[in-house]
Amino acid sequence: MRFELHSTNDGSLTVLDHEVGECFKSRHAARTEAEYVFYTPGVLENPLYGVAEPFRILELGFGLGTNFLHCQQRGFRGEFTTIERDLSGIRFYLAQEPQAELAAFAAQKSFAQGHFSARLLEEDFLTALPALGANGYRAHAIFFDPFSPKANPACWTPDFFRLAASLLVPGGRLVTYSVSRGAKDGAASSGLLVEKRKLPGSLKKRSALLALKPNS
């Protein structure tokens, strides 16, 4: 079997993809990762949140929908666009843990509730990102969440970081869990200002990456 469901120490779930050799979210604390790697630095601490209307999140790697659900639960106000070319992971997850709203979003690829709207693009990043850019789309935060540089090296190259960064507004933020040399160098080569952020001990990981797009 390709996938295996795992409980994590904060009570949330993740899935191990044996084909890739990695979990979709932290095997130690999936919900904690969504909060402290992505939501807090990307949204809550983003000076543009509450100012830009609408505030836009672009997620690279929908996975199990963990960040989507976390945004909904945290009362996020804005637009959430997520890209995923392989939905087999979320389909496995929903077969084990049925969730009506998440299943509807994965099937219909659109969601709207109050001030929160979302869309799911079932495409390859290298197809979806240029198309978004050509249509004038710009994000205030990018949740950079593909599999690791070791498992998915094509998503951690300087060229790919430049492509992603081109969709950020000035003052926007790219956040990711990897602080590898390749991730730091790739983000810096795209003109982003890179810093490391400390993480809670429950993640068994010292830091995550925050990359800021200069205002000028």
C-alpha positions as CSV (number, residue, x, y, z in Angstrom):
1,M,0.0,0.0,0.0
2,R,1.3,3.4,-0.9
3,F,-0.2,5.4,1.9
4,E,-0.3,4.9,5.7
5,L,-2.2,7.0,8.2
6,H,-0.3,8.3,11.3
7,S,-1.4,10.0,14.5
8,T,0.9,12.9,15.6
9,N,1.6,14.1,19.1
10,D,-0.7,17.1,19.0
11,G,-3.7,14.9,18.2
12,S,-3.8,15.6,14.5
13,L,-3.2,13.2,11.7
14,T,-0.8,12.9,8.8
15,V,-0.2,10.4,6.0
16,L,3.1,8.7,5.1
17,D,3.6,8.3,1.4
18,H,5.8,5.2,1.0
19,E,6.5,6.1,-2.7
20,V,8.1,9.4,-1.7
21,G,9.3,8.2,1.7
22,E,7.9,11.2,3.6
23,C,4.8,12.4,5.5
24,F,2.6,15.1,4.0
25,K,2.8,17.1,7.3
26,S,5.1,16.8,10.3
27,R,5.0,13.2,11.7
28,H,5.5,14.8,15.2
29,A,2.8,17.5,15.2
30,A,0.9,18.2,11.9
31,R,-1.4,20.9,13.3
32,T,1.4,22.6,15.1
33,E,3.4,22.8,11.8
34,A,0.4,24.4,10.0
35,E,0.3,27.1,12.7
36,Y,3.9,27.9,13.4
37,V,5.5,27.2,10.0
38,F,2.8,28.6,7.8
39,Y,-0.1,30.5,9.4
40,T,1.6,32.6,12.1
41,P,4.5,34.0,10.0
42,G,2.6,34.0,6.7
43,V,-0.6,35.5,7.8
44,L,-0.9,36.7,11.4
45,E,2.5,38.5,11.4
46,N,2.1,39.7,7.8
47,P,1.7,43.5,7.8
48,L,-0.5,43.2,4.8
49,Y,-3.1,41.0,6.5
50,G,-6.1,43.1,7.3
51,V,-4.9,45.9,5.0
52,A,-4.9,44.2,1.6
53,E,-8.4,43.4,0.3
54,P,-8.6,40.6,-0.5
55,F,-5.5,39.1,1.2
56,R,-4.4,36.2,-0.9
57,I,-2.6,33.0,0.1
58,L,-1.0,30.8,-2.6
59,E,-0.2,27.3,-1.4
60,L,2.2,25.1,-3.3
61,G,1.3,21.6,-2.3
62,F,-2.3,21.0,-1.1
63,G,-1.4,17.6,0.3
64,L,-4.0,16.5,2.8
65,G,-5.6,19.9,3.0
66,T,-4.1,20.6,6.5
67,N,-3.3,24.2,5.8
68,F,-6.7,24.8,4.1
69,L,-8.5,23.4,7.2
70,H,-6.3,25.3,9.6
71,C,-7.0,28.6,7.8
72,Q,-10.7,27.9,8.0
73,Q,-10.5,27.0,11.7
74,R,-8.4,30.1,12.5
75,G,-11.0,32.4,10.9
76,F,-8.9,33.5,8.0
77,R,-10.4,36.3,5.9
78,G,-9.3,36.3,2.3
79,E,-8.6,34.1,-0.8
80,F,-6.8,30.8,-0.6
81,T,-5.4,29.3,-3.9
82,T,-3.8,25.9,-3.6
83,I,-2.1,23.7,-6.3
84,E,-1.7,20.0,-6.3
85,R,-1.1,17.7,-9.3
86,D,-1.7,14.4,-7.4
87,L,-4.8,14.1,-5.3
88,S,-4.4,10.4,-4.4
89,G,-3.1,11.3,-0.9
90,I,-6.2,13.3,0.0
91,R,-8.4,10.7,-1.4
92,F,-6.7,8.0,0.8
93,Y,-7.0,10.3,3.8
94,L,-10.7,11.0,3.3
95,A,-11.4,7.3,2.9
96,Q,-9.9,6.8,6.4
97,E,-11.1,10.0,8.0
98,P,-14.3,11.3,6.2
99,Q,-14.7,15.0,6.5
100,A,-17.6,16.4,4.5
101,E,-16.3,20.0,3.8
102,L,-12.8,18.8,2.9
103,A,-14.2,16.1,0.7
104,A,-16.5,18.7,-1.1
105,F,-13.6,21.0,-1.6
106,A,-11.3,18.3,-3.0
107,A,-14.1,17.2,-5.4
108,Q,-15.6,20.6,-6.4
109,K,-12.2,22.5,-6.2
110,S,-13.9,25.6,-4.8
111,F,-15.1,26.7,-1.4
112,A,-16.8,29.8,0.1
113,Q,-17.8,30.5,3.6
114,G,-18.2,34.0,5.0
115,H,-15.1,36.0,4.3
116,F,-13.0,32.9,3.3
117,S,-12.9,31.5,-0.3
118,A,-10.7,28.9,-1.7
119,R,-9.9,27.2,-5.0
120,L,-7.9,24.1,-5.8
121,L,-5.9,23.8,-9.0
122,E,-5.2,20.2,-10.0
123,E,-2.1,21.0,-12.0
124,D,1.6,20.9,-12.1
125,F,3.3,23.9,-10.5
126,L,5.2,24.6,-13.7
127,T,2.0,24.9,-15.6
128,A,-0.1,26.6,-13.0
129,L,2.3,29.3,-11.8
130,P,3.0,30.9,-15.2
131,A,-0.7,30.9,-16.0
132,L,-1.5,32.6,-12.7
133,G,1.2,35.2,-13.4
134,A,0.0,35.9,-16.9
135,N,-3.5,36.5,-15.6
136,G,-2.1,39.2,-13.2
137,Y,-2.5,37.1,-10.0
138,R,-0.3,38.2,-7.1
139,A,-0.2,36.7,-3.5
140,H,0.5,38.3,-0.2
141,A,1.7,35.0,1.3
142,I,3.1,31.8,-0.3
143,F,2.8,28.6,1.7
144,F,5.7,26.8,0.1
145,D,4.9,23.2,0.9
146,P,6.0,20.6,-1.6
147,F,7.9,17.4,-0.5
148,S,11.5,18.0,0.7
149,P,14.5,19.0,-1.4
150,K,15.7,15.4,-1.3
151,A,12.4,13.9,-2.4
152,N,11.3,16.6,-4.8
153,P,14.4,18.5,-5.9
154,A,12.7,20.2,-8.9
155,C,10.7,22.4,-6.5
156,W,13.7,23.7,-4.7
157,T,15.9,25.1,-7.5
158,P,16.7,28.8,-7.8
159,D,14.6,28.9,-11.0
160,F,11.6,27.6,-9.2
161,F,12.0,30.0,-6.3
162,R,12.3,32.9,-8.8
163,L,9.0,31.7,-10.4
164,A,7.3,31.6,-7.1
165,A,8.7,34.9,-5.9
166,S,7.4,36.6,-9.1
167,L,3.9,36.0,-7.8
168,L,4.5,37.8,-4.5
169,V,3.5,41.4,-4.0
170,P,6.2,43.7,-2.6
171,G,6.2,43.2,1.1
172,G,4.8,39.7,0.7
173,R,6.1,36.6,2.5
174,L,7.1,33.1,1.5
175,V,7.1,30.6,4.3
176,T,8.4,27.0,4.3
177,Y,9.5,24.3,6.7
178,S,12.9,23.6,5.0
179,V,16.0,25.5,6.2
180,S,18.4,23.5,4.0
181,R,21.2,25.3,2.2
182,G,19.4,24.8,-1.1
183,A,16.2,26.4,0.2
184,K,18.0,29.4,1.7
185,D,20.1,29.9,-1.4
186,G,17.2,29.4,-3.7
187,A,15.0,32.0,-1.9
188,A,17.8,34.5,-1.7
189,S,18.7,34.1,-5.4
190,S,15.1,35.2,-6.2
191,G,15.6,38.5,-4.4
192,L,13.9,37.5,-1.1
193,L,15.3,38.4,2.3
194,V,15.8,35.2,4.2
195,E,15.6,34.5,7.9
196,K,15.1,31.5,10.2
197,R,12.3,31.3,12.7
198,K,12.4,29.2,15.9
199,L,9.8,26.5,16.2
200,P,8.1,24.9,19.2
201,G,9.9,21.9,20.6
202,S,7.0,19.6,19.8
203,L,8.0,19.7,16.1
204,K,11.4,18.2,16.9
205,K,12.9,20.8,14.5
206,R,14.7,23.9,15.4
207,S,13.6,26.3,12.8
208,A,11.6,27.1,9.6
209,L,12.2,29.6,6.8
210,L,10.7,33.0,6.3
211,A,11.5,34.9,3.1
212,L,10.4,38.5,2.6
213,K,10.0,40.3,-0.7
214,P,11.4,43.8,-0.4
215,N,9.1,46.8,-0.9
216,S,11.4,48.3,-3.5
